Amino acid sequence: MEKLLQVKINKFVGRNFDQMGELVQAIGGVSIQNANEFSAQGFKFPQGTVALNKAEEVAAYFTLLNAGDTKKAFARQQEVVMAVVSKLKSPRVLIRHYGQILTAFPKVFKTSFNFGNVKALALNYNGAIRIKKINVRSSKVAGQSEVTAISQSNLDLAKIQFQESLK
């Protein structure tokens, strides 16, 4: 990523989507905007606002419906992560669900941030926790079914958006 975006990255956050439902449940659920109606694992998800409250609902919401559903499934994951992070910024949620969050958070997020880093971000860089979705689009390379490429203009736009989010 450093080479691709030409930005020094010395910290990381990884997500385990298989455990995301535990964190959603720990914070009392989230509401998201579902783009397409579908059913999975016994749950029905209508188009529009959907409340996800239980870990099983989140797992079903992340279900890959068919081979052509990968982009939609990824978009569903992004929506849930953004809703979780937004809700975690609420002091009321943190106080009310403190114990459950401490249990679920390490199962979902792996990071190189230590407590001092998080404290410094919260106290000094409140703008750094703004959520902004940055999409990098790729397209298939003609004649090579397994190869995709990112256009320079799309890469430049993502770089600008990423740099702006760090200000």
Secondary structure, DSSP 8 states (H G I E B T S, - for coil): -HHHHT------EEE-GGGHHHHHHHTT-EEEEESS-EEETTEEE-SEEEEE-SHHHHHHHT---SGGGHHHHHHHHHHHHHHHHHHHT-HHHHHHTHHHHHHHHHHHEEES--HHHHHHHHHH-GGGG---------EEETTEEEEEE--HHHHHHHHHHHHHHT-
